[in-house]
Amino acid sequence: MKPRVLFVSRERFRLPLDGAQKRKWDAVGGAVDHRVLAAAPAGSLTADARFRLVGPARPRVLDGALFYLLLPFRIARELREFRPQAALVQGVHELVAFLAARSLTRTQTKAILDVQGDWHEATRLYGSPLRRLLNPVNDAFAPLAVRGADAVRTVSTQTTELVRALGVEPAAVFPSYVDSQAFLERRPSPLPERPRAVFVGVLERYKAFDTLVEAWRRAAPRVPQAVLHIVGDGTMRDRAEELVADLPAQTEWSERLTAEEVSAAMDGAWLVALPSRSEGLPRVALEAACRGRAIVGGDRAGIPDVVRHGENGLLVNPDDAVQLAGALVRILSDRAYAAELGEAARRTGEEWGVTPTEYAERVRALVDSVLGDGPPGG
């Protein structure tokens, strides 16, 4: 029989699922009997047979606070009704809520902490500056959550080192899901004639979007034929609006694209920019590698696991707009160099790529190891 597994995260899902998300969760459903507690974007459905989502709160500033305040009660309801044998909980804050709910319901569900990034940055590099007031609380609760989990899964060298520093050995280490059908199954497209860069991610400080905006203002005059395509939304959307207004011929902005559309946007570019200050394992960099595109990445956290400087991309200081501008100009002004880096990136993507079934099998192996039904999934 398939084990019952509850997945808990702050991620936003749009129902009904399609594309990459549907392929992923269909495969997971073949491996485990699952229920998902997460969030939904505005205007989307909030429930189906497997998903229990909550839409954004108004005013927007209260959205995160209300999500976490109500999360223990939502988890408790699922523990009573769904009766999962294990829960895969993404993030230390979500795990604190889970442990509270498990204590409240007096259930025995195993807690698997899914560490996708550096928890120290959650209140430092994301959202409103007011979140920084929570730094002491964040730093105090995170170690308790890591040590309180029944098992921990990490995704990269950086996240593994984080938990080992607290005396915890991961039960499994494997990367986040990258949709192989959308990004890897097709051969890379030739570079387009016009040089383009694409940024895919939330418009937040931890993605160094502020540095990218300043860097593009510096780089654009040096590569007058080049275009920067921004894909994403976030609290720094005003900077995206200003950049489009100031450089309309060299800046485009899409607030949301499907996986297939992101793949097409990468095919239409010479490079993918990911100058993040913090990434557990950079999924966007892996997707870019699968599409055979050079990557300009921040020299922090898990990005150097994927980006090898001068081989498949360039690494830069995410706080240095001058250095980032130089890297963008270096690639966007040299088609042959962009193609050379892209070819090496494709080989990196092939090394990291997994099918939905392979990803689901890793999840099942992890759950089985925690429940005592098999060896840990590496």
Disulfide bonds with the S-S distance in Angstrom:
none
